[in-house]
Amino acid sequence: MANAAWYVWEQAITGGFGPAVYNYYTSRPWSVTNLYGDGWVSYNVAADVDLWSVSLAYAWSDHTSLELRKGAAYVVNRVGIAYPSSSWGLSLIHRF
């Protein structure tokens, strides 16, 4: 699942990014979901994905640890549009 602001999505489904993009995106199911703001669209993507993540944890005690994570996903759909994303995470974990 991917998301786009309406002004970008409108260009994709009206041919503003060329015929290959138009043909691909008009063949995908989509809906206005307002997920990230007014008019944002969510749509299904057929793509290849490369994922990776790494984490480092420090145990303060038998019950408490701190974990730092870094992850990334590089998605390329069937017409070559890339959706790169990355994230950092910090967790304090305590077992009761």
CNS distance restraints for C-alpha pairs under 8 A (distance, minus, plus):
assign (resid   1 and name CA) (resid  42 and name CA) 6.67 0.50 0.50
assign (resid   1 and name CA) (resid  43 and name CA) 5.60 0.50 0.50
assign (resid   1 and name CA) (resid  44 and name CA) 4.70 0.50 0.50
assign (resid   1 and name CA) (resid  45 and name CA) 5.81 0.50 0.50
assign (resid   2 and name CA) (resid  42 and name CA) 5.63 0.50 0.50
assign (resid   2 and name CA) (resid  43 and name CA) 5.42 0.50 0.50
assign (resid   2 and name CA) (resid  44 and name CA) 6.35 0.50 0.50
assign (resid   2 and name CA) (resid  45 and name CA) 6.58 0.50 0.50
assign (resid   3 and name CA) (resid  40 and name CA) 6.81 0.50 0.50
assign (resid   3 and name CA) (resid  41 and name CA) 5.44 0.50 0.50
assign (resid   3 and name CA) (resid  42 and name CA) 4.41 0.50 0.50
assign (resid   3 and name CA) (resid  43 and name CA) 6.24 0.50 0.50
assign (resid   4 and name CA) (resid   8 and name CA) 6.35 0.50 0.50
assign (resid   4 and name CA) (resid   9 and name CA) 5.89 0.50 0.50
assign (resid   4 and name CA) (resid  40 and name CA) 5.64 0.50 0.50
assign (resid   4 and name CA) (resid  41 and name CA) 5.31 0.50 0.50
assign (resid   4 and name CA) (resid  42 and name CA) 6.70 0.50 0.50
assign (resid   5 and name CA) (resid   9 and name CA) 6.20 0.50 0.50
assign (resid   5 and name CA) (resid  37 and name CA) 7.78 0.50 0.50
assign (resid   5 and name CA) (resid  39 and name CA) 6.51 0.50 0.50
assign (resid   5 and name CA) (resid  40 and name CA) 4.48 0.50 0.50
assign (resid   5 and name CA) (resid  41 and name CA) 6.28 0.50 0.50
assign (resid   6 and name CA) (resid  10 and name CA) 5.78 0.50 0.50
assign (resid   6 and name CA) (resid  39 and name CA) 5.28 0.50 0.50
assign (resid   6 and name CA) (resid  40 and name CA) 5.29 0.50 0.50
assign (resid   6 and name CA) (resid  41 and name CA) 6.35 0.50 0.50
assign (resid   7 and name CA) (resid  11 and name CA) 6.58 0.50 0.50
assign (resid   8 and name CA) (resid  12 and name CA) 6.48 0.50 0.50
assign (resid   9 and name CA) (resid  13 and name CA) 6.30 0.50 0.50
assign (resid   9 and name CA) (resid  41 and name CA) 7.20 0.50 0.50
assign (resid  10 and name CA) (resid  14 and name CA) 6.02 0.50 0.50
assign (resid  11 and name CA) (resid  15 and name CA) 6.12 0.50 0.50
assign (resid  11 and name CA) (resid  16 and name CA) 4.53 0.50 0.50
assign (resid  11 and name CA) (resid  17 and name CA) 6.38 0.50 0.50
assign (resid  12 and name CA) (resid  16 and name CA) 5.82 0.50 0.50
assign (resid  12 and name CA) (resid  17 and name CA) 5.68 0.50 0.50
assign (resid  12 and name CA) (resid  18 and name CA) 7.92 0.50 0.50
assign (resid  12 and name CA) (resid  21 and name CA) 6.19 0.50 0.50
assign (resid  12 and name CA) (resid  22 and name CA) 5.51 0.50 0.50
assign (resid  12 and name CA) (resid  25 and name CA) 6.62 0.50 0.50
assign (resid  13 and name CA) (resid  21 and name CA) 7.81 0.50 0.50
assign (resid  13 and name CA) (resid  22 and name CA) 5.18 0.50 0.50
assign (resid  13 and name CA) (resid  23 and name CA) 7.99 0.50 0.50
assign (resid  13 and name CA) (resid  25 and name CA) 6.12 0.50 0.50
assign (resid  13 and name CA) (resid  26 and name CA) 5.70 0.50 0.50
assign (resid  14 and name CA) (resid  22 and name CA) 6.51 0.50 0.50
assign (resid  15 and name CA) (resid  19 and name CA) 5.86 0.50 0.50
assign (resid  15 and name CA) (resid  21 and name CA) 7.20 0.50 0.50
assign (resid  15 and name CA) (resid  22 and name CA) 4.96 0.50 0.50
assign (resid  16 and name CA) (resid  22 and name CA) 7.75 0.50 0.50
assign (resid  17 and name CA) (resid  21 and name CA) 6.03 0.50 0.50
assign (resid  17 and name CA) (resid  22 and name CA) 6.99 0.50 0.50
assign (resid  18 and name CA) (resid  22 and name CA) 6.21 0.50 0.50
assign (resid  19 and name CA) (resid  23 and name CA) 5.94 0.50 0.50
assign (resid  20 and name CA) (resid  24 and name CA) 6.19 0.50 0.50
assign (resid  20 and name CA) (resid  79 and name CA) 6.68 0.50 0.50
assign (resid  21 and name CA) (resid  25 and name CA) 6.04 0.50 0.50
assign (resid  21 and name CA) (resid  79 and name CA) 6.50 0.50 0.50
assign (resid  22 and name CA) (resid  26 and name CA) 5.94 0.50 0.50
assign (resid  23 and name CA) (resid  27 and name CA) 6.36 0.50 0.50
assign (resid  24 and name CA) (resid  28 and name CA) 6.78 0.50 0.50
assign (resid  24 and name CA) (resid  78 and name CA) 7.79 0.50 0.50
assign (resid  24 and name CA) (resid  79 and name CA) 7.09 0.50 0.50
assign (resid  28 and name CA) (resid  43 and name CA) 6.86 0.50 0.50
assign (resid  28 and name CA) (resid  44 and name CA) 6.09 0.50 0.50
assign (resid  28 and name CA) (resid  45 and name CA) 7.22 0.50 0.50
assign (resid  29 and name CA) (resid  43 and name CA) 5.84 0.50 0.50
assign (resid  29 and name CA) (resid  44 and name CA) 5.90 0.50 0.50
assign (resid  30 and name CA) (resid  41 and name CA) 6.76 0.50 0.50
assign (resid  30 and name CA) (resid  42 and name CA) 5.69 0.50 0.50
assign (resid  30 and name CA) (resid  43 and name CA) 4.14 0.50 0.50
assign (resid  30 and name CA) (resid  44 and name CA) 6.57 0.50 0.50
assign (resid  31 and name CA) (resid  41 and name CA) 5.57 0.50 0.50
assign (resid  31 and name CA) (resid  42 and name CA) 5.58 0.50 0.50
assign (resid  31 and name CA) (resid  43 and name CA) 6.50 0.50 0.50
assign (resid  32 and name CA) (resid  39 and name CA) 5.99 0.50 0.50
assign (resid  32 and name CA) (resid  40 and name CA) 5.77 0.50 0.50
assign (resid  32 and name CA) (resid  41 and name CA) 4.29 0.50 0.50
assign (resid  32 and name CA) (resid  42 and name CA) 6.32 0.50 0.50
assign (resid  33 and name CA) (resid  39 and name CA) 7.11 0.50 0.50
assign (resid  33 and name CA) (resid  40 and name CA) 5.96 0.50 0.50
assign (resid  33 and name CA) (resid  41 and name CA) 5.52 0.50 0.50
assign (resid  33 and name CA) (resid  42 and name CA) 6.12 0.50 0.50
assign (resid  34 and name CA) (resid  38 and name CA) 4.91 0.50 0.50
assign (resid  34 and name CA) (resid  39 and name CA) 5.18 0.50 0.50
assign (resid  34 and name CA) (resid  40 and name CA) 4.50 0.50 0.50
assign (resid  34 and name CA) (resid  41 and name CA) 6.57 0.50 0.50
assign (resid  35 and name CA) (resid  40 and name CA) 6.08 0.50 0.50
assign (resid  35 and name CA) (resid  41 and name CA) 7.50 0.50 0.50
assign (resid  35 and name CA) (resid  42 and name CA) 7.68 0.50 0.50
assign (resid  36 and name CA) (resid  40 and name CA) 6.12 0.50 0.50
assign (resid  45 and name CA) (resid  77 and name CA) 6.64 0.50 0.50
assign (resid  46 and name CA) (resid  77 and name CA) 5.77 0.50 0.50
assign (resid  46 and name CA) (resid  78 and name CA) 6.44 0.50 0.50
assign (resid  47 and name CA) (resid  75 and name CA) 6.34 0.50 0.50
assign (resid  47 and name CA) (resid  76 and name CA) 5.42 0.50 0.50
assign (resid  47 and name CA) (resid  77 and name CA) 3.94 0.50 0.50
assign (resid  47 and name CA) (resid  78 and name CA) 5.80 0.50 0.50
assign (resid  48 and name CA) (resid  75 and name CA) 5.75 0.50 0.50
assign (resid  48 and name CA) (resid  76 and name CA) 5.48 0.50 0.50
assign (resid  48 and name CA) (resid  77 and name CA) 6.35 0.50 0.50
assign (resid  49 and name CA) (resid  73 and name CA) 6.71 0.50 0.50
assign (resid  49 and name CA) (resid  74 and name CA) 5.68 0.50 0.50
assign (resid  49 and name CA) (resid  75 and name CA) 4.47 0.50 0.50
assign (resid  49 and name CA) (resid  76 and name CA) 6.59 0.50 0.50
assign (resid  50 and name CA) (resid  73 and name CA) 5.67 0.50 0.50
assign (resid  50 and name CA) (resid  74 and name CA) 5.19 0.50 0.50
assign (resid  50 and name CA) (resid  75 and name CA) 6.53 0.50 0.50
assign (resid  51 and name CA) (resid  71 and name CA) 7.58 0.50 0.50
assign (resid  51 and name CA) (resid  72 and name CA) 5.84 0.50 0.50
assign (resid  51 and name CA) (resid  73 and name CA) 4.52 0.50 0.50
assign (resid  51 and name CA) (resid  74 and name CA) 6.56 0.50 0.50
assign (resid  52 and name CA) (resid  71 and name CA) 5.66 0.50 0.50
assign (resid  52 and name CA) (resid  72 and name CA) 5.58 0.50 0.50
assign (resid  52 and name CA) (resid  73 and name CA) 6.69 0.50 0.50
assign (resid  53 and name CA) (resid  69 and name CA) 7.14 0.50 0.50
assign (resid  53 and name CA) (resid  70 and name CA) 5.61 0.50 0.50
assign (resid  53 and name CA) (resid  71 and name CA) 3.99 0.50 0.50
assign (resid  53 and name CA) (resid  72 and name CA) 6.37 0.50 0.50
assign (resid  54 and name CA) (resid  69 and name CA) 5.79 0.50 0.50
assign (resid  54 and name CA) (resid  70 and name CA) 5.51 0.50 0.50
assign (resid  54 and name CA) (resid  71 and name CA) 6.38 0.50 0.50
assign (resid  55 and name CA) (resid  67 and name CA) 6.72 0.50 0.50
assign (resid  55 and name CA) (resid  68 and name CA) 5.52 0.50 0.50
assign (resid  55 and name CA) (resid  69 and name CA) 4.24 0.50 0.50
assign (resid  55 and name CA) (resid  70 and name CA) 6.38 0.50 0.50
assign (resid  56 and name CA) (resid  67 and name CA) 5.65 0.50 0.50
assign (resid  56 and name CA) (resid  68 and name CA) 5.31 0.50 0.50
assign (resid  56 and name CA) (resid  69 and name CA) 6.54 0.50 0.50
assign (resid  57 and name CA) (resid  65 and name CA) 6.68 0.50 0.50
assign (resid  57 and name CA) (resid  66 and name CA) 5.51 0.50 0.50
assign (resid  57 and name CA) (resid  67 and name CA) 4.17 0.50 0.50
assign (resid  57 and name CA) (resid  68 and name CA) 6.33 0.50 0.50
assign (resid  58 and name CA) (resid  65 and name CA) 5.47 0.50 0.50
assign (resid  58 and name CA) (resid  66 and name CA) 5.25 0.50 0.50
assign (resid  58 and name CA) (resid  67 and name CA) 6.43 0.50 0.50
assign (resid  59 and name CA) (resid  63 and name CA) 7.97 0.50 0.50
assign (resid  59 and name CA) (resid  64 and name CA) 6.06 0.50 0.50
assign (resid  59 and name CA) (resid  65 and name CA) 4.15 0.50 0.50
assign (resid  59 and name CA) (resid  66 and name CA) 6.47 0.50 0.50
assign (resid  60 and name CA) (resid  64 and name CA) 5.52 0.50 0.50
assign (resid  60 and name CA) (resid  65 and name CA) 5.38 0.50 0.50
assign (resid  60 and name CA) (resid  66 and name CA) 7.54 0.50 0.50
assign (resid  61 and name CA) (resid  65 and name CA) 6.92 0.50 0.50
assign (resid  63 and name CA) (resid  93 and name CA) 7.95 0.50 0.50
assign (resid  63 and name CA) (resid  94 and name CA) 5.46 0.50 0.50
assign (resid  63 and name CA) (resid  95 and name CA) 4.97 0.50 0.50
assign (resid  63 and name CA) (resid  96 and name CA) 7.07 0.50 0.50
assign (resid  64 and name CA) (resid  92 and name CA) 7.32 0.50 0.50
assign (resid  64 and name CA) (resid  93 and name CA) 5.56 0.50 0.50
assign (resid  64 and name CA) (resid  94 and name CA) 4.38 0.50 0.50
assign (resid  64 and name CA) (resid  95 and name CA) 6.48 0.50 0.50
assign (resid  65 and name CA) (resid  92 and name CA) 5.99 0.50 0.50
assign (resid  65 and name CA) (resid  93 and name CA) 5.21 0.50 0.50
assign (resid  65 and name CA) (resid  94 and name CA) 6.57 0.50 0.50
assign (resid  66 and name CA) (resid  90 and name CA) 7.34 0.50 0.50
assign (resid  66 and name CA) (resid  91 and name CA) 5.68 0.50 0.50
assign (resid  66 and name CA) (resid  92 and name CA) 4.64 0.50 0.50
assign (resid  66 and name CA) (resid  93 and name CA) 6.13 0.50 0.50
assign (resid  67 and name CA) (resid  89 and name CA) 7.91 0.50 0.50
assign (resid  67 and name CA) (resid  90 and name CA) 5.68 0.50 0.50
assign (resid  67 and name CA) (resid  91 and name CA) 5.09 0.50 0.50
assign (resid  67 and name CA) (resid  92 and name CA) 6.52 0.50 0.50
assign (resid  67 and name CA) (resid  93 and name CA) 7.72 0.50 0.50
assign (resid  68 and name CA) (resid  88 and name CA) 7.48 0.50 0.50
assign (resid  68 and name CA) (resid  89 and name CA) 5.74 0.50 0.50
assign (resid  68 and name CA) (resid  90 and name CA) 4.62 0.50 0.50
assign (resid  68 and name CA) (resid  91 and name CA) 6.58 0.50 0.50
assign (resid  69 and name CA) (resid  88 and name CA) 5.56 0.50 0.50
assign (resid  69 and name CA) (resid  89 and name CA) 4.88 0.50 0.50
assign (resid  69 and name CA) (resid  90 and name CA) 6.34 0.50 0.50
assign (resid  70 and name CA) (resid  86 and name CA) 7.47 0.50 0.50
assign (resid  70 and name CA) (resid  87 and name CA) 5.79 0.50 0.50
assign (resid  70 and name CA) (resid  88 and name CA) 4.60 0.50 0.50
assign (resid  70 and name CA) (resid  89 and name CA) 6.47 0.50 0.50
assign (resid  71 and name CA) (resid  86 and name CA) 5.60 0.50 0.50
assign (resid  71 and name CA) (resid  87 and name CA) 5.32 0.50 0.50
assign (resid  71 and name CA) (resid  88 and name CA) 6.54 0.50 0.50
assign (resid  72 and name CA) (resid  84 and name CA) 7.56 0.50 0.50
assign (resid  72 and name CA) (resid  85 and name CA) 5.65 0.50 0.50
assign (resid  72 and name CA) (resid  86 and name CA) 4.09 0.50 0.50
assign (resid  72 and name CA) (resid  87 and name CA) 6.30 0.50 0.50
assign (resid  73 and name CA) (resid  83 and name CA) 7.99 0.50 0.50
assign (resid  73 and name CA) (resid  84 and name CA) 5.91 0.50 0.50
assign (resid  73 and name CA) (resid  85 and name CA) 5.36 0.50 0.50
assign (resid  73 and name CA) (resid  86 and name CA) 6.31 0.50 0.50
assign (resid  74 and name CA) (resid  82 and name CA) 7.01 0.50 0.50
assign (resid  74 and name CA) (resid  83 and name CA) 6.03 0.50 0.50
assign (resid  74 and name CA) (resid  84 and name CA) 4.45 0.50 0.50
assign (resid  74 and name CA) (resid  85 and name CA) 6.43 0.50 0.50
assign (resid  75 and name CA) (resid  82 and name CA) 5.48 0.50 0.50
assign (resid  75 and name CA) (resid  83 and name CA) 4.91 0.50 0.50
assign (resid  75 and name CA) (resid  84 and name CA) 6.02 0.50 0.50
assign (resid  76 and name CA) (resid  80 and name CA) 5.63 0.50 0.50
assign (resid  76 and name CA) (resid  81 and name CA) 5.52 0.50 0.50
assign (resid  76 and name CA) (resid  82 and name CA) 4.33 0.50 0.50
assign (resid  76 and name CA) (resid  83 and name CA) 6.28 0.50 0.50
assign (resid  77 and name CA) (resid  81 and name CA) 5.52 0.50 0.50
assign (resid  77 and name CA) (resid  82 and name CA) 6.54 0.50 0.50
